[in-house]
């Protein structure tokens, strides 16, 4: 493997030819290595990646995978994926060759994750968080199977850790929300929590609201989300196409919107009306919940609270999905436990139809139903 000493910079570099995935022969040069060994290892891994050889390290596979998916996912998802892989996966597998990672290695990694604790809180990781990391590892191996000639995904032979969904959903009843909102004195936070509870929107959708997104017919035009990322304001598309929607709001909420926005000095049509961030919303929610002596929930749980209210009012999953920007299937899957009377109503309806059918048969045969 040709490596060379850069006498002027006192570093090493490598220069070599390789064949890319199209079969073309190309030249590669890379400078700045501290040692000759680092330069040789770079050339080795680069060549293995170019040839789709599973003797490459897992770290090299991750680089290929990330280059492939980075442009296909939302910016908010990028940061989460990168952080999860760099924190929980690469420390275990980075220097292992892909082909050498066995089912037993996956099992050992899972056991380590089950014992691992959150550095900030000291608590074990939530089952849903563990499942998402397990799924990310499996996705990288799936990529290797499909595009890098790996024979099989070792994750498929081990039961996944964690759970797909949280064991219990938190939400507020209308009474609990009314007790909470009565203690919120800040106009901005008051309107924000009212919109979250009465519209079921996501926090990113809320933070993206500007005056031109309030339509004349008392509908909110939702088509983007907002977040602060690395010191920059970032606007992205909603989580899915269903997220692009217009949400009608009741008159009491439209009136509060008008009072609040008219009091904001120098506000233009495209300016965001809320200038706090998601973390500030969560802190304020907890502070006021403690004052109101209602159970503590997350900002996202106000969305669940809105759905719970709509279910209590008798709306079906299609109507609810259209309002919150989701699919009926997801609403059914996520909120099925909030329909406790559904099974009883079904049985009663079946009984009613059966009895009615028996009466018709009896009348036709002129015999008394038993």
C-alpha positions as CSV (number, residue, x, y, z in Angstrom):
1,X,0.0,0.0,0.0
2,X,1.7,3.2,-1.2
3,X,2.1,5.7,1.7
4,X,4.4,8.7,1.7
5,X,5.9,11.1,4.3
6,X,5.2,14.8,3.8
7,X,8.5,16.2,5.1
8,X,7.2,19.8,5.0
9,X,4.1,19.1,7.1
10,X,5.6,16.2,9.1
11,X,2.6,14.1,8.3
12,X,1.8,11.1,6.1
13,X,-0.4,10.7,3.0
14,X,-1.6,8.0,0.8
15,X,-2.1,7.9,-3.0
16,X,-3.6,5.0,-4.8
17,X,-5.8,3.8,-7.6
18,X,-9.2,2.1,-7.1
19,X,-12.1,0.8,-9.1
20,X,-15.5,2.4,-8.2
21,X,-18.9,0.8,-8.4
22,X,-19.3,1.7,-12.1
23,X,-16.1,-0.1,-12.9
24,X,-14.2,3.1,-13.6
25,X,-10.5,3.3,-12.4
26,X,-9.9,6.4,-10.3
27,X,-7.1,8.0,-8.4
28,X,-7.3,8.9,-4.7
29,X,-5.0,11.1,-2.6
30,X,-5.5,11.8,1.1
31,X,-3.2,13.9,3.3
32,X,-2.9,14.8,7.0
33,X,-2.3,11.4,8.8
34,X,-0.2,11.5,12.0
35,X,1.3,8.0,11.4
36,X,2.0,5.8,8.4
37,X,-0.3,3.2,9.9
38,X,-3.3,5.6,9.9
39,X,-2.6,6.3,6.2
40,X,-2.5,2.6,5.3
41,X,-5.7,1.9,7.2
42,X,-7.5,4.7,5.4
43,X,-6.5,3.3,2.0
44,X,-7.6,-0.2,3.1
45,X,-11.0,0.9,4.3
46,X,-11.5,3.2,1.3
47,X,-10.8,0.3,-1.1
48,X,-13.1,-2.1,0.8
49,X,-15.9,0.4,0.7
50,X,-15.4,1.0,-3.0
51,X,-15.5,-2.7,-3.7
52,X,-18.5,-3.3,-1.3
53,X,-16.4,-5.8,0.6
54,X,-17.9,-6.8,4.0
55,X,-14.4,-7.1,5.4
56,X,-14.6,-3.3,5.9
57,X,-15.1,-2.1,9.5
58,X,-18.5,-1.3,10.8
59,X,-17.4,2.3,11.1
60,X,-16.8,2.3,7.3
61,X,-20.2,0.7,6.7
62,X,-21.9,3.4,8.8
63,X,-20.2,6.1,6.7
64,X,-21.6,4.4,3.5
65,X,-25.1,4.0,5.0
66,X,-25.2,7.6,6.2
67,X,-24.1,8.9,2.8
68,X,-26.9,7.0,1.3
69,X,-29.8,8.0,3.7
70,X,-28.7,11.5,4.7
71,X,-30.5,13.2,1.8
72,X,-33.7,11.0,2.3
73,X,-34.6,12.0,5.8
74,X,-35.8,15.1,7.6
75,X,-33.1,17.3,9.3
76,X,-34.6,16.7,12.7
77,X,-34.3,13.0,12.2
78,X,-30.7,13.3,11.0
79,X,-29.5,14.6,14.4
80,X,-31.3,11.9,16.3
81,X,-30.0,9.1,14.1
82,X,-26.4,10.4,14.3
83,X,-26.5,10.9,18.0
84,X,-27.9,7.5,18.7
85,X,-25.4,5.7,16.5
86,X,-22.4,7.6,17.8
87,X,-23.4,7.2,21.4
88,X,-24.8,3.7,21.5
89,X,-23.6,1.7,18.5
90,X,-20.2,2.8,17.2
91,X,-18.5,2.4,20.6
92,X,-19.3,-1.3,20.4
93,X,-18.9,-2.1,16.7
94,X,-16.9,0.7,15.0
95,X,-13.6,-1.3,14.6
96,X,-15.1,-4.7,14.0
97,X,-15.3,-6.0,10.5
98,X,-18.8,-6.3,9.3
99,X,-18.5,-9.9,8.3
100,X,-17.2,-10.9,11.7
101,X,-20.2,-9.5,13.8
102,X,-22.3,-12.5,14.9
103,X,-25.7,-13.1,16.5
104,X,-23.9,-13.5,19.8
105,X,-22.3,-10.1,19.4
106,X,-25.7,-8.5,18.9
107,X,-27.1,-10.3,21.9
108,X,-24.2,-9.1,24.0
109,X,-24.7,-5.5,22.8
110,X,-28.4,-5.7,23.7
111,X,-27.6,-6.9,27.2
112,X,-25.2,-3.9,27.6
113,X,-27.9,-1.5,26.4
114,X,-30.5,-3.0,28.9
115,X,-28.0,-2.3,31.7
116,X,-27.1,1.2,30.5
117,X,-28.4,4.3,32.2
118,X,-29.1,7.8,31.1
119,X,-26.1,10.0,32.0
120,X,-28.3,13.0,32.9
121,X,-31.0,11.3,35.0
122,X,-29.4,8.1,36.1
123,X,-32.5,6.2,35.1
124,X,-32.6,3.2,32.7
125,X,-33.5,4.0,29.1
126,X,-37.2,3.9,28.2
127,X,-38.3,0.8,26.4
128,X,-39.4,2.8,23.3
129,X,-35.9,4.4,23.2
130,X,-34.2,1.0,23.4
131,X,-36.4,-0.2,20.5
132,X,-35.5,2.8,18.3
133,X,-31.8,2.2,18.8
134,X,-32.2,-1.6,18.1
135,X,-34.1,-0.7,14.9
136,X,-31.3,1.7,13.9
137,X,-28.6,-1.0,14.2
138,X,-30.8,-3.4,12.2
139,X,-31.3,-0.8,9.5
140,X,-27.6,-0.5,9.0
141,X,-27.2,-4.2,8.6
142,X,-30.2,-4.3,6.2
143,X,-28.3,-1.8,4.1
144,X,-25.3,-4.0,4.1
145,X,-27.4,-7.0,3.0
146,X,-29.1,-5.1,0.2
147,X,-26.2,-3.0,-1.1
148,X,-22.9,-4.4,0.3
149,X,-23.2,-8.2,-0.3
150,X,-23.6,-9.1,3.4
151,X,-25.2,-12.6,3.6
152,X,-27.6,-12.0,6.4
153,X,-28.6,-9.4,9.0
154,X,-27.5,-10.8,12.4
155,X,-30.2,-8.7,14.2
156,X,-32.9,-10.7,12.5
157,X,-32.0,-13.8,14.5
158,X,-32.3,-12.1,17.9
159,X,-35.5,-10.7,19.5
160,X,-35.5,-6.9,19.5
161,X,-35.2,-5.2,22.8
162,X,-37.6,-2.5,24.1
163,X,-41.1,-1.8,23.0
164,X,-42.6,-0.1,20.0
165,X,-45.0,2.0,22.1
166,X,-45.0,3.5,25.6
167,X,-46.9,1.3,28.0
168,X,-49.2,4.1,29.2
169,X,-50.2,7.3,27.4
170,X,-50.5,10.4,29.5
171,X,-53.2,13.0,28.8
172,X,-55.3,15.6,30.6
173,X,-59.1,15.5,30.8
174,X,-60.9,18.8,30.0
175,X,-61.3,19.5,33.7
176,X,-57.5,19.0,34.3
177,X,-56.7,21.3,31.4
178,X,-59.0,24.0,32.6
179,X,-57.5,23.8,36.1
180,X,-54.0,24.1,34.5
181,X,-54.8,27.0,32.1
182,X,-56.4,29.0,34.8
183,X,-52.9,29.3,36.4
184,X,-51.1,30.4,33.2
185,X,-50.8,34.3,33.3
186,X,-48.3,34.9,30.4
187,X,-50.3,35.7,27.2
188,X,-47.9,33.9,24.9
189,X,-47.8,30.7,26.8
190,X,-51.5,30.9,27.5
191,X,-52.3,31.0,23.7
192,X,-49.7,28.4,22.9
193,X,-51.2,25.9,25.4
194,X,-54.7,26.7,24.3
195,X,-53.8,26.0,20.6
196,X,-52.0,22.7,21.5
197,X,-54.9,21.4,23.6
198,X,-57.8,22.6,21.4
199,X,-56.2,21.8,18.0
200,X,-54.0,18.8,18.7
201,X,-51.1,20.2,16.7
202,X,-47.4,19.2,17.2
203,X,-45.1,21.6,19.0
204,X,-43.1,22.2,15.8
205,X,-46.3,23.2,13.9
206,X,-47.2,25.6,16.7
207,X,-43.8,27.3,16.8
208,X,-44.0,27.8,13.0
209,X,-47.2,29.8,13.2
210,X,-47.2,33.3,11.8
211,X,-50.1,35.8,11.4
212,X,-50.5,34.9,7.7
213,X,-51.3,31.3,8.7
214,X,-54.5,32.4,10.4
215,X,-57.0,32.3,7.5
216,X,-60.2,34.5,7.4
217,X,-62.5,31.6,8.1
218,X,-60.8,30.9,11.5
219,X,-58.6,28.1,10.1
220,X,-54.9,27.7,10.8
221,X,-52.9,26.9,7.6
222,X,-50.4,24.2,8.7
223,X,-47.7,23.3,6.2
224,X,-44.4,23.5,8.0
225,X,-42.7,23.0,11.3
226,X,-40.1,25.0,13.1
227,X,-37.1,24.2,15.4
228,X,-33.9,25.9,16.5
229,X,-31.0,23.8,15.4
230,X,-27.3,24.7,16.1
231,X,-28.2,28.3,16.5
232,X,-30.2,28.5,13.3
233,X,-33.9,28.7,12.6
234,X,-34.9,25.6,10.6
235,X,-38.2,25.2,8.8
236,X,-39.1,21.7,7.5
237,X,-42.1,20.0,6.0
238,X,-44.5,18.3,8.3
239,X,-43.8,14.8,9.5
240,X,-45.9,13.3,6.6
241,X,-48.1,14.6,3.7
242,X,-51.1,14.2,6.1
243,X,-49.6,16.9,8.2
244,X,-50.3,19.6,5.6
245,X,-53.8,20.7,6.5
246,X,-56.1,23.5,7.6
247,X,-57.4,23.3,11.2
248,X,-60.6,25.1,12.1
249,X,-60.5,26.8,15.5
250,X,-63.4,27.8,17.7
251,X,-64.3,31.5,18.0
252,X,-63.0,31.8,21.6
253,X,-59.6,30.7,20.4
254,X,-59.7,33.0,17.3
255,X,-60.5,35.9,19.7
256,X,-57.5,35.1,21.9
257,X,-55.3,34.9,18.8
258,X,-56.4,38.4,17.6
259,X,-55.9,39.9,21.1
260,X,-52.4,38.4,21.4
261,X,-51.1,39.2,17.9
262,X,-52.5,42.7,17.9
263,X,-50.5,43.4,21.1
264,X,-47.2,42.4,19.4
265,X,-45.4,45.5,18.3
266,X,-44.0,45.6,14.8
267,X,-45.2,42.1,14.0
268,X,-45.2,41.4,10.2
269,X,-47.3,38.8,8.5
270,X,-44.5,36.3,8.2
271,X,-43.0,36.7,11.6
272,X,-43.4,33.8,14.0
273,X,-45.8,34.8,16.8
274,X,-44.1,32.6,19.5
275,X,-40.4,33.2,20.3
276,X,-39.8,30.6,22.9
277,X,-38.5,27.1,22.1
278,X,-39.8,23.6,22.7
279,X,-37.7,23.2,25.9
280,X,-39.2,26.4,27.3
281,X,-42.7,25.1,26.6
282,X,-42.0,21.9,28.5
283,X,-40.5,23.8,31.5
284,X,-43.5,26.2,31.6
285,X,-45.9,23.3,31.3
286,X,-44.4,21.6,34.3
287,X,-44.2,24.8,36.4
288,X,-47.8,25.7,35.9
289,X,-49.0,22.1,36.3
290,X,-47.3,22.0,39.7
291,X,-49.1,25.3,40.6
292,X,-52.5,23.9,39.4
293,X,-51.8,20.6,41.2
294,X,-52.5,18.5,38.1
295,X,-50.4,15.5,37.1
296,X,-47.3,16.3,35.1
297,X,-47.3,15.5,31.3
298,X,-45.2,16.5,28.3
299,X,-46.1,19.2,25.7
300,X,-46.7,16.4,23.2
301,X,-49.2,14.9,25.5
302,X,-51.5,17.9,24.9
303,X,-51.9,16.4,21.4
304,X,-53.0,13.1,23.0
305,X,-55.3,15.1,25.3
306,X,-57.0,16.7,22.3
307,X,-57.6,13.3,20.7
308,X,-58.9,11.9,24.0
309,X,-61.4,14.8,24.1
310,X,-62.5,14.1,20.5
311,X,-63.0,10.4,21.2
312,X,-65.1,11.3,24.2
313,X,-67.2,13.5,22.0
314,X,-67.8,10.6,19.7
315,X,-65.7,11.5,16.6
316,X,-64.4,8.6,14.6
317,X,-60.8,7.9,13.6
318,X,-61.1,9.4,10.1
319,X,-62.4,12.7,11.4
320,X,-59.7,12.8,14.1
321,X,-56.9,11.9,11.7
322,X,-57.9,14.8,9.3
323,X,-57.7,17.3,12.2
324,X,-54.4,16.2,13.7
325,X,-52.6,15.5,10.5
326,X,-52.3,11.7,10.8
327,X,-53.8,8.6,9.2
328,X,-56.9,6.8,10.5
329,X,-54.8,3.6,10.8
330,X,-52.3,5.4,13.1
331,X,-55.1,6.9,15.1
332,X,-56.7,3.5,15.6
333,X,-53.3,2.0,16.5
334,X,-52.2,4.7,18.9
335,X,-55.5,5.5,20.6
336,X,-57.4,2.2,20.6
337,X,-57.2,1.9,24.4
338,X,-59.2,5.2,24.6
339,X,-62.2,3.5,23.2
340,X,-63.2,1.3,26.2
341,X,-66.9,1.1,25.3
342,X,-66.3,0.1,21.6
343,X,-66.3,-3.6,22.3
344,X,-69.4,-3.5,24.3
345,X,-71.2,-1.4,21.7
346,X,-70.2,-3.9,19.0
347,X,-71.7,-6.8,21.0
348,X,-74.9,-4.9,21.7
349,X,-75.3,-4.0,18.0
350,X,-74.7,-7.7,17.0
351,X,-77.3,-8.8,19.5
352,X,-79.8,-6.3,18.2
353,X,-79.3,-7.4,14.6
354,X,-79.5,-11.1,15.5
355,X,-82.7,-10.5,17.5
356,X,-84.2,-8.6,14.6
357,X,-83.3,-11.3,12.2
358,X,-84.9,-14.0,14.4
359,X,-88.1,-11.9,14.7
360,X,-88.3,-11.6,10.9
361,X,-87.9,-15.4,10.4
362,X,-90.5,-16.1,13.1
363,X,-93.0,-13.7,11.5
364,X,-92.4,-15.3,8.1
365,X,-93.0,-18.8,9.5
366,X,-95.9,-17.6,11.8
367,X,-94.3,-19.0,14.9
368,X,-93.4,-17.3,18.1
369,X,-89.7,-16.5,18.6
370,X,-88.3,-18.4,21.6
